[in-house]
Amino acid sequence: MVGPEQAAGSEQAGGSEPVGGVRRSGLRNPDKAVRGLGAGTMSLEALVLLLAIQPIRVVGGDLSGAAIGAIVALAVACVVLAGMMRRPWAWHAGTVIQGLLLLSGLLHWSLFALGVMFALVWAYALHVRRVILG
């Protein structure tokens, strides 16, 4: 008996690879889904950075003006990139932002910790992008 996928001609008879070597994700618009993932990740990062200022000041000790400026600048850059995820270079810029956040760990150790966490989240978003879009 022929399954619905094979009847539609989307897969070969003997394997699970689609015809033509193009792997389908099952999403109606995979580009839009991936852009949403990137924009959501950048938006979440901006929100966490801005909300982290006060707890870092209270718990972590002395947070200099340069560190606060770096946090605000990175949060603004994240918001701008969240709106520009349609551009292919925005993904590279997001990677640069993660590096800058790690580098801002020189200003305060907790910024390095945030940088490690968001670098891992961004690496996962890049992995999902690669899996979905190929």
C-alpha positions in Angstrom: 0.0 0.0 0.0 1.2 3.5 -0.8 1.3 6.1 1.9 0.1 9.7 1.5 3.6 11.1 1.0 4.5 8.5 -1.6 1.2 9.0 -3.4 1.9 12.7 -3.7 5.3 11.9 -5.2 7.3 13.8 -2.5 9.5 10.8 -1.5 11.3 8.0 -3.2 9.9 4.5 -3.0 12.7 3.0 -0.9 14.0 5.7 1.3 13.1 8.7 3.5 15.0 11.3 1.5 12.8 13.5 -0.6 12.9 13.6 -4.4 15.5 16.1 -5.6 17.6 16.1 -2.4 15.7 19.0 -0.9 14.8 18.3 2.7 11.4 19.6 3.8 10.9 20.9 7.3 7.2 20.6 7.4 6.8 24.4 8.0 4.6 26.4 5.7 7.2 29.2 5.6 10.5 28.1 7.0 12.3 31.4 6.3 9.7 33.3 8.3 9.9 30.8 11.2 13.7 31.1 11.3 13.5 34.9 11.2 11.1 34.7 14.1 13.5 32.5 16.1 16.3 35.0 15.5 14.2 38.0 16.3 12.8 36.4 19.5 16.3 35.4 20.6 17.6 39.0 20.1 14.5 40.5 21.8 14.9 38.2 24.8 18.5 39.1 25.1 17.8 42.8 25.0 15.1 42.4 27.7 17.4 40.3 30.0 20.3 42.7 29.6 18.2 45.7 30.6 16.5 43.9 33.5 19.9 42.6 34.7 21.3 46.1 35.5 19.7 46.5 38.9 20.4 43.0 40.3 24.0 43.2 39.1 24.4 46.5 40.9 22.8 45.2 44.1 24.3 41.7 44.3 27.4 42.0 42.2 28.9 45.1 43.7 30.3 48.0 41.8 28.9 48.3 38.3 30.7 51.1 36.5 29.2 53.6 34.2 31.1 52.0 31.3 29.5 48.6 32.1 26.0 50.1 32.2 26.7 52.0 28.9 27.8 48.7 27.4 24.7 46.9 28.6 22.4 49.6 27.2 24.3 49.8 23.9 24.2 46.0 23.5 20.5 45.9 24.3 19.8 48.6 21.7 21.8 46.7 19.1 19.8 43.6 19.9 16.5 45.4 19.4 17.7 46.8 16.1 18.9 43.4 14.9 15.6 41.8 16.0 13.9 44.1 13.5 16.4 43.3 10.7 16.5 39.5 10.8 15.2 39.6 7.2 18.7 40.6 6.1 21.2 37.7 5.7 24.0 39.7 7.4 21.9 40.1 10.6 22.8 36.6 11.6 26.5 37.4 11.4 25.9 40.6 13.3 24.1 38.6 16.0 27.1 36.4 16.4 29.3 39.6 16.7 26.9 40.8 19.5 27.5 37.6 21.4 31.2 38.1 21.1 30.9 41.7 22.3 28.8 40.6 25.3 31.5 38.1 26.2 34.1 40.8 25.8 32.2 43.1 28.1 32.9 40.5 30.8 36.1 42.5 31.2 34.0 45.3 32.7 32.1 43.0 35.1 32.2 39.2 35.6 28.4 38.8 35.5 28.4 40.2 31.9 30.7 37.4 31.0 28.3 34.9 32.6 25.4 36.4 30.6 27.6 36.3 27.5 28.2 32.6 27.9 24.5 31.9 28.4 23.4 33.9 25.4 26.2 32.6 23.2 24.9 29.1 23.8 21.3 30.2 23.0 22.5 31.9 19.9 24.5 28.8 18.8 21.4 26.7 19.2 19.4 29.2 17.1 22.1 29.0 14.4 21.9 25.2 14.6 18.1 25.3 14.2 18.5 27.7 11.3 20.9 25.4 9.6 18.7 22.3 10.1 15.6 24.0 8.8 17.0 26.0 5.9 19.8 23.6 5.0 
